[in-house]
Amino acid sequence: MKGGITGAGTAEQQVYDILKNKSANDRSAIGKSYAQAFATGQNQSLAFTHHAHPLKRDIRSEFSGAERNRALGLLEGNQSQTDAAKLRDAMKGGMTGAGTNEDGVYQTLKGKSPAELQAINRTYQRDYGTRLDADIKSEFSGAEQDRAQALARGDKTGARAAALRYAMKGNSFFSSAGTDEEGVF
């Protein structure tokens, strides 16, 4: 884990992969093992207290923005924080700001319950100072925007309809590129 956090650049995906889908007991064991392996001096005696959590400290030091929120969300088992950060990173491009990862948005929102969507929306607003639906409107257009908005509302039927429209017409009703048969089937 330490290799993913320190050194010549942080291997964000490696850290996410280690922390994702872990139980509270697993996350605690990872944190304790990290503290024992990498804490020094005074911090070692405090190994895993709330105030001297070496893994949390290193994440705060080595990550920033949505990437930090995602890693901390995974470490703390806070799924709405993790999902909000994944959405922000997919739409605002993390450090590079290059383009929108539409599939990242769709996959993060797909299958969420109304309560989960409400928590994601609240967390997104709190962490990024803007509403999720506002960022969707600014980052998407046409059928892709309709699909993302439908998923954010929990409207599975509307999301499927928008995906079909995109597969058949592209992002515009005036597209002449033809139908994406794989997208329809």
C-alpha positions as a Markdown table, in Angstrom:
| # | Residue | x | y | z |
|---|---|---|---|---|
| 1 | Met | 0.0 | 0.0 | 0.0 |
| 2 | Lys | 2.8 | 2.4 | 0.9 |
| 3 | Gly | 4.2 | 2.1 | -2.6 |
| 4 | Gly | 0.9 | 3.2 | -4.0 |
| 5 | Ile | 0.9 | 6.3 | -1.9 |
| 6 | Thr | 4.5 | 7.6 | -1.7 |
| 7 | Gly | 7.3 | 7.9 | -4.2 |
| 8 | Ala | 7.3 | 9.3 | -7.7 |
| 9 | Gly | 3.6 | 10.0 | -8.0 |
| 10 | Thr | 0.7 | 8.3 | -6.3 |
| 11 | Ala | -0.8 | 5.2 | -7.9 |
| 12 | Glu | -4.4 | 6.2 | -7.2 |
| 13 | Gln | -6.0 | 3.2 | -8.8 |
| 14 | Gln | -3.8 | 0.9 | -6.9 |
| 15 | Val | -4.9 | 2.5 | -3.6 |
| 16 | Tyr | -8.6 | 2.4 | -4.7 |
| 17 | Asp | -8.3 | -1.3 | -5.7 |
| 18 | Ile | -6.8 | -2.2 | -2.3 |
| 19 | Leu | -9.5 | -0.4 | -0.3 |
| 20 | Lys | -12.7 | -1.1 | -2.3 |
| 21 | Asn | -15.3 | -3.7 | -1.2 |
| 22 | Lys | -13.6 | -4.2 | 2.1 |
| 23 | Ser | -15.5 | -4.7 | 5.4 |
| 24 | Ala | -15.0 | -2.5 | 8.4 |
| 25 | Asn | -12.8 | -5.2 | 9.9 |
| 26 | Asp | -10.7 | -5.5 | 6.7 |
| 27 | Arg | -10.2 | -1.7 | 6.5 |
| 28 | Ser | -9.2 | -1.6 | 10.2 |
| 29 | Ala | -6.7 | -4.4 | 9.7 |
| 30 | Ile | -5.3 | -2.7 | 6.6 |
| 31 | Gly | -4.9 | 0.5 | 8.6 |
| 32 | Lys | -3.3 | -1.2 | 11.5 |
| 33 | Ser | -0.9 | -3.1 | 9.3 |
| 34 | Tyr | 0.0 | 0.1 | 7.4 |
| 35 | Ala | 0.6 | 1.9 | 10.7 |
| 36 | Gln | 2.9 | -0.9 | 12.0 |
| 37 | Ala | 4.8 | -1.1 | 8.8 |
| 38 | Phe | 5.3 | 2.6 | 8.1 |
| 39 | Ala | 4.8 | 4.6 | 11.3 |
| 40 | Thr | 8.0 | 5.9 | 13.0 |
| 41 | Gly | 8.9 | 7.2 | 16.4 |
| 42 | Gln | 6.0 | 8.7 | 18.4 |
| 43 | Asn | 3.5 | 7.9 | 15.7 |
| 44 | Gln | 4.3 | 4.2 | 16.0 |
| 45 | Ser | 3.1 | 4.1 | 19.7 |
| 46 | Leu | -0.1 | 5.8 | 18.7 |
| 47 | Ala | -0.4 | 3.4 | 15.6 |
| 48 | Phe | -4.1 | 3.6 | 14.8 |
| 49 | Thr | -5.8 | 6.2 | 17.0 |
| 50 | His | -8.2 | 8.6 | 15.3 |
| 51 | His | -5.7 | 11.5 | 15.5 |
| 52 | Ala | -2.6 | 9.6 | 14.4 |
| 53 | His | -3.9 | 7.3 | 11.6 |
| 54 | Pro | -0.9 | 7.1 | 9.3 |
| 55 | Leu | -2.8 | 5.8 | 6.3 |
| 56 | Lys | -5.4 | 8.6 | 6.6 |
| 57 | Arg | -2.6 | 11.1 | 7.1 |
| 58 | Asp | -0.7 | 9.8 | 4.0 |
| 59 | Ile | -3.9 | 9.9 | 1.9 |
| 60 | Arg | -4.6 | 13.5 | 2.9 |
| 61 | Ser | -1.0 | 14.4 | 2.1 |
| 62 | Glu | -0.6 | 12.6 | -1.2 |
| 63 | Phe | -4.1 | 13.0 | -2.8 |
| 64 | Ser | -6.1 | 16.1 | -3.5 |
| 65 | Gly | -9.7 | 17.0 | -4.5 |
| 66 | Ala | -12.0 | 14.2 | -5.7 |
| 67 | Glu | -9.2 | 11.7 | -5.6 |
| 68 | Arg | -8.6 | 12.4 | -1.9 |
| 69 | Asn | -12.3 | 12.2 | -1.2 |
| 70 | Arg | -12.6 | 8.9 | -3.0 |
| 71 | Ala | -9.7 | 7.3 | -1.1 |
| 72 | Leu | -10.9 | 8.6 | 2.2 |
| 73 | Gly | -14.5 | 7.4 | 1.4 |
| 74 | Leu | -13.2 | 3.9 | 0.7 |
| 75 | Leu | -11.0 | 3.9 | 3.8 |
| 76 | Glu | -13.9 | 5.0 | 6.0 |
| 77 | Gly | -16.6 | 2.9 | 4.3 |
| 78 | Asn | -18.5 | 6.0 | 3.2 |
| 79 | Gln | -20.1 | 4.9 | -0.1 |
| 80 | Ser | -21.8 | 8.2 | -0.9 |
| 81 | Gln | -18.5 | 10.0 | -0.5 |
| 82 | Thr | -16.8 | 7.5 | -2.7 |
| 83 | Asp | -19.5 | 7.7 | -5.4 |
| 84 | Ala | -19.7 | 11.5 | -5.3 |
| 85 | Ala | -15.9 | 11.6 | -5.8 |
| 86 | Lys | -16.0 | 9.1 | -8.6 |
| 87 | Leu | -18.7 | 11.3 | -10.3 |
| 88 | Arg | -16.7 | 14.5 | -9.8 |
| 89 | Asp | -13.6 | 12.9 | -11.2 |
| 90 | Ala | -15.4 | 11.4 | -14.2 |
| 91 | Met | -16.9 | 14.8 | -15.1 |
| 92 | Lys | -14.2 | 17.2 | -14.2 |
| 93 | Gly | -11.2 | 14.9 | -15.2 |
| 94 | Gly | -9.3 | 14.9 | -11.9 |
| 95 | Met | -5.9 | 16.5 | -12.3 |
| 96 | Thr | -6.0 | 16.7 | -16.1 |
| 97 | Gly | -9.5 | 18.1 | -16.6 |
| 98 | Ala | -9.5 | 16.4 | -19.9 |
| 99 | Gly | -13.0 | 15.4 | -21.1 |
| 100 | Thr | -15.9 | 13.6 | -19.5 |
| 101 | Asn | -15.9 | 9.9 | -18.8 |
| 102 | Glu | -19.5 | 9.3 | -19.6 |
| 103 | Asp | -19.3 | 5.5 | -18.8 |
| 104 | Gly | -17.8 | 6.3 | -15.4 |
| 105 | Val | -20.8 | 8.5 | -14.6 |
| 106 | Tyr | -23.3 | 5.9 | -15.9 |
| 107 | Gln | -21.7 | 3.0 | -14.0 |
| 108 | Thr | -21.5 | 5.0 | -10.7 |
| 109 | Leu | -25.2 | 5.9 | -10.9 |
| 110 | Lys | -26.6 | 2.7 | -12.3 |
| 111 | Gly | -28.6 | 0.6 | -9.9 |
| 112 | Lys | -28.6 | 3.0 | -7.0 |
| 113 | Ser | -31.6 | 3.1 | -4.7 |
| 114 | Pro | -33.4 | 6.4 | -4.1 |
| 115 | Ala | -31.8 | 6.7 | -0.6 |
| 116 | Glu | -28.3 | 6.1 | -2.1 |
| 117 | Leu | -29.0 | 8.7 | -4.8 |
| 118 | Gln | -30.1 | 11.2 | -2.2 |
| 119 | Ala | -27.0 | 10.6 | -0.2 |
| 120 | Ile | -24.8 | 11.0 | -3.3 |
| 121 | Asn | -26.5 | 14.2 | -4.2 |
| 122 | Arg | -26.1 | 15.6 | -0.7 |
| 123 | Thr | -22.5 | 14.6 | -0.5 |
| 124 | Tyr | -21.7 | 16.0 | -4.0 |
| 125 | Gln | -23.2 | 19.4 | -3.0 |
| 126 | Arg | -21.3 | 19.4 | 0.3 |
| 127 | Asp | -17.9 | 18.4 | -1.1 |
| 128 | Tyr | -17.9 | 20.3 | -4.4 |
| 129 | Gly | -20.1 | 23.3 | -3.7 |
| 130 | Thr | -22.3 | 22.6 | -6.8 |
| 131 | Arg | -25.3 | 20.3 | -7.5 |
| 132 | Leu | -24.7 | 17.1 | -9.3 |
| 133 | Asp | -27.5 | 17.8 | -11.8 |
| 134 | Ala | -25.8 | 21.2 | -12.6 |
| 135 | Asp | -22.5 | 19.5 | -13.4 |
| 136 | Ile | -24.3 | 16.8 | -15.5 |
| 137 | Lys | -26.0 | 19.7 | -17.5 |
| 138 | Ser | -22.6 | 21.4 | -18.0 |
| 139 | Glu | -20.7 | 18.2 | -19.0 |
| 140 | Phe | -23.3 | 16.3 | -21.1 |
| 141 | Ser | -25.6 | 17.1 | -23.9 |
| 142 | Gly | -28.3 | 15.4 | -25.9 |
| 143 | Ala | -29.1 | 11.8 | -25.3 |
| 144 | Glu | -26.0 | 11.4 | -23.1 |
| 145 | Gln | -27.3 | 14.2 | -20.8 |
| 146 | Asp | -30.8 | 12.6 | -20.8 |
| 147 | Arg | -29.3 | 9.2 | -19.8 |
| 148 | Ala | -27.1 | 10.7 | -17.0 |
| 149 | Gln | -30.0 | 12.8 | -15.6 |
| 150 | Ala | -32.4 | 9.8 | -15.7 |
| 151 | Leu | -29.8 | 7.6 | -13.8 |
| 152 | Ala | -29.3 | 10.4 | -11.2 |
| 153 | Arg | -33.1 | 10.4 | -10.6 |
| 154 | Gly | -33.2 | 6.6 | -10.4 |
| 155 | Asp | -35.3 | 6.5 | -13.6 |
| 156 | Lys | -34.0 | 3.2 | -15.2 |
| 157 | Thr | -36.6 | 3.3 | -18.0 |
| 158 | Gly | -35.7 | 6.8 | -19.0 |
| 159 | Ala | -32.0 | 5.9 | -18.9 |
| 160 | Arg | -32.6 | 2.9 | -21.2 |
| 161 | Ala | -34.6 | 5.0 | -23.6 |
| 162 | Ala | -31.9 | 7.7 | -23.8 |
| 163 | Ala | -29.2 | 4.9 | -24.3 |
| 164 | Leu | -31.3 | 3.5 | -27.2 |
| 165 | Arg | -31.8 | 7.0 | -28.7 |
| 166 | Tyr | -28.0 | 7.5 | -28.5 |
| 167 | Ala | -27.4 | 4.1 | -30.1 |
| 168 | Met | -29.7 | 4.9 | -33.0 |
| 169 | Lys | -29.2 | 8.6 | -33.5 |
| 170 | Gly | -26.0 | 9.5 | -31.8 |
| 171 | Asn | -26.1 | 12.6 | -29.6 |
| 172 | Ser | -28.4 | 14.5 | -32.1 |
| 173 | Phe | -31.6 | 13.6 | -33.9 |
| 174 | Phe | -29.9 | 15.0 | -37.0 |
| 175 | Ser | -26.9 | 12.6 | -36.9 |
| 176 | Ser | -26.3 | 10.7 | -40.1 |
| 177 | Ala | -23.7 | 8.3 | -38.7 |
| 178 | Gly | -26.1 | 5.4 | -38.6 |
| 179 | Thr | -27.3 | 3.0 | -35.9 |
| 180 | Asp | -25.0 | 1.4 | -33.4 |
| 181 | Glu | -26.4 | -2.1 | -33.6 |
| 182 | Glu | -24.3 | -3.3 | -30.6 |
| 183 | Gly | -25.7 | -0.4 | -28.5 |
| 184 | Val | -29.3 | -1.4 | -29.4 |
| 185 | Phe | -28.8 | -5.1 | -28.7 |
